[in-house]
Amino acid sequence: MNSPFSISDGRFLVNLARTAIGEYLSKGREMDPPADTPEHLLEKSGVFVTLNSAKPASQLRGCIGYPFPTDPLAVATIKSAIEAATGDPRFDPVELAEFKERVVVEVSVLTVPKALTAKEPIERAKEIQIGKDGLIVGRGAYRGLLLPQVAPEWNWDAEEFLINCCLKAGLPPDAWLDKDAQVEKFQAIVFEESEPNGEVRVKEL
C-alpha cells in the first residue's frame, strides 16, 4: 500500500512495542507513549503486534491488535504489544528471558477496513489480492481477522484465505458464501525486526 509511514516510523513503533513488553514483564507497568513520539503516530489507527519465536525455528508466539482506528497509534501499539506477550489465549505468557533472547517483534499498521462490494457472495474471492489484503469475516456475534502476511506465509489462494478467516472466527468454512456474512478487507504496512532487538525493516508480503 502507499503508506504515510516511513521506515523511521517503523523503527519507532517496533522499538516502542519492544520497550513496552520489556517494561511490563520486568516491572509490571504499562508505559505511556514517550515525550518524543512523533505527532502523526498519536493519530488514531488500527494496529497489530505479532511476536514470533526466532529460535530454534520461527513460529508464532502471540498476536493481538486493534482492527479499527479507535485509539492513538502509539497507545494502541503499547497495549497490543503487552497483550500479544501476555494475553493471547492460544499461548502461555512470554517470559522476560525468552523475550529478550528469542522473540522477534512485528508491527502491522492497518488501513481502515472496507466492505467487499461483490453483489454475489461467490464473487467475493475475486476482490482479494493475496499479499496485499487482510480479511475480516463476521456473522452474528462471530468475527475473525487475518493479517495480509498470513496468506502468503501459508501459500493460500483467495478462497483458502476466506475459508481460514471463517475458521478463525469460529464459523463454518463456507460462511463467507452466506449473504448475511460481513466480509471486509484492509491493507497494512508491516515493520519487523531482523532478529531479536535487531534492525527494523519493511516486511515484503
C-alpha positions in Angstrom: 0.0 0.0 0.0 1.1 3.6 -0.4 1.8 4.3 3.2 2.3 7.6 5.0 4.6 5.7 7.4 8.3 5.7 6.9 11.0 3.2 7.9 11.8 5.7 10.7 8.2 5.4 11.9 8.5 1.7 11.7 11.7 1.7 13.9 9.9 3.9 16.4 6.9 1.6 16.6 8.8 -1.6 16.8 11.1 -0.2 19.4 8.1 1.1 21.3 6.4 -2.3 21.2 9.6 -4.0 22.5 10.2 -1.4 25.2 6.5 -1.7 26.3 6.8 -5.5 26.6 10.1 -5.3 28.5 8.7 -2.7 30.9 5.6 -4.8 31.6 7.4 -8.1 32.0 10.1 -6.6 34.3 8.2 -4.0 36.2 4.5 -4.9 35.8 3.6 -1.5 34.5 2.1 -0.2 31.2 4.2 2.7 29.9 2.8 5.8 28.3 4.0 7.0 24.8 7.3 8.8 25.3 7.6 12.5 25.0 9.4 12.3 21.7 6.6 10.4 20.0 6.0 12.0 16.5 2.7 13.8 16.4 1.4 11.7 13.5 1.9 8.5 15.5 -0.6 9.8 18.0 -3.3 9.9 15.4 -5.9 7.0 15.6 -5.1 3.9 13.6 -5.6 0.2 13.6 -2.5 -1.8 14.5 -1.5 -5.4 15.3 1.6 -6.6 17.2 2.9 -10.0 16.3 5.5 -11.9 18.2 7.5 -14.7 16.5 9.9 -17.0 18.2 13.1 -16.9 16.2 14.9 -19.8 17.7 15.1 -22.7 17.2 12.6 -22.2 14.3 10.3 -19.3 13.5 6.8 -19.8 14.9 4.0 -17.6 16.1 4.2 -16.7 19.8 1.4 -14.1 20.1 -0.7 -11.7 18.0 -3.1 -9.1 19.3 -4.3 -5.8 17.9 -6.9 -3.2 17.1 -8.6 -3.7 13.8 -10.2 -0.2 13.7 -8.8 3.3 14.4 -10.2 3.6 17.9 -7.0 4.7 19.8 -3.9 6.8 19.1 -1.4 4.6 17.1 1.3 4.7 19.8 -1.1 3.9 22.6 -2.7 1.0 20.6 0.8 -0.3 19.8 1.8 -0.3 23.5 -1.5 -2.1 24.6 -1.3 -4.6 21.7 2.3 -5.4 22.4 1.6 -6.2 26.1 -1.4 -8.3 25.2 0.4 -10.2 22.5 3.1 -11.1 25.1 0.7 -11.9 28.0 -2.9 -12.2 26.9 -3.1 -14.2 23.7 -5.2 -17.2 24.8 -3.5 -19.5 22.3 -0.2 -19.3 24.1 1.4 -19.2 27.5 2.6 -15.8 28.5 6.1 -14.8 27.3 8.9 -14.9 29.9 11.3 -12.0 30.1 14.4 -14.0 29.3 12.6 -15.7 26.3 11.5 -12.3 25.1 15.0 -10.8 25.2 16.7 -13.8 23.6 14.3 -15.4 21.1 11.3 -13.2 20.2 11.1 -11.1 17.1 8.7 -8.1 17.1 6.5 -7.3 14.2 4.1 -4.2 14.0 1.4 -4.0 11.3 -0.2 -0.6 10.8 -3.6 -1.1 9.2 -5.8 0.9 6.8 -9.5 1.3 7.7 -11.3 -1.9 6.8 -13.8 -1.6 3.9 -16.6 -4.0 3.0 -16.3 -6.0 -0.2 -18.6 -4.8 -3.0 -19.4 -8.1 -4.8 -23.2 -8.4 -5.4 -23.0 -12.2 -5.1 -21.0 -13.9 -2.3 -19.3 -16.3 -4.7 -17.6 -13.3 -6.3 -16.0 -12.1 -3.1 -12.8 -14.1 -3.7 -12.2 -12.1 -6.9 -11.8 -8.9 -4.8 -9.0 -10.2 -2.7 -5.3 -9.7 -3.6 -3.0 -12.1 -1.9 0.0 -10.4 -0.4 -1.9 -7.1 -0.2 -5.2 -7.6 1.5 -6.1 -8.7 5.0 -9.5 -10.0 5.9 -12.2 -9.7 8.5 -15.2 -12.1 8.3 -18.1 -11.7 10.6 -21.6 -13.2 11.1 -23.7 -12.6 14.1 -21.5 -12.5 17.2 -18.6 -14.2 15.5 -15.7 -12.3 14.0 -12.3 -13.3 12.7 -9.3 -11.4 11.3 -6.3 -12.5 9.4 -3.4 -10.1 8.5 -2.2 -9.7 4.9 1.0 -11.5 5.6 -0.8 -14.7 6.7 -2.0 -15.9 3.3 1.5 -15.7 1.6 3.1 -17.4 4.6 0.7 -20.4 4.1 0.6 -20.2 0.3 -3.2 -19.8 0.3 -5.3 -18.6 -2.6 -8.2 -16.1 -2.1 -10.8 -18.8 -1.3 -8.5 -20.6 1.1 -7.9 -17.2 2.8 -11.6 -16.7 3.2 -12.1 -20.2 4.5 -9.4 -19.9 7.1 -10.7 -16.5 8.2 -14.1 -18.1 8.7 -12.5 -20.8 10.8 -10.6 -18.1 12.8 -14.0 -16.6 13.6 -15.4 -19.9 14.8 -17.7 -20.1 11.8 -18.2 -22.9 9.3 -15.6 -22.8 6.5 -18.1 -21.8 3.9 -19.7 -19.0 5.9 -18.1 -16.4 3.6 -20.7 -17.6 1.0 -23.5 -16.5 3.3 -25.2 -13.3 2.2 -25.6 -12.4 5.9 -21.8 -12.6 6.4 -19.8 -9.4 6.5 -16.6 -9.6 4.7 -14.1 -6.7 4.8 -10.6 -6.2 3.6 -7.8 -3.9 4.6 -4.1 -3.3 3.9 -1.1 -3.0 6.2 2.5 -1.9 6.2 4.4 -4.3 8.2 7.6 -3.5 10.1 9.7 -6.3 11.6 13.0 -7.0 13.3 15.6 -9.0 11.5 16.4 -10.7 14.8 15.5 -10.1 18.5 16.2 -6.4 19.1 17.8 -6.3 15.6 17.5 -4.0 12.6 13.9 -3.0 11.6 12.8 -3.4 8.0 9.6 -3.3 6.0 8.4 -6.9 5.6 7.8 -7.9 2.0 4.4 -9.7 1.7 
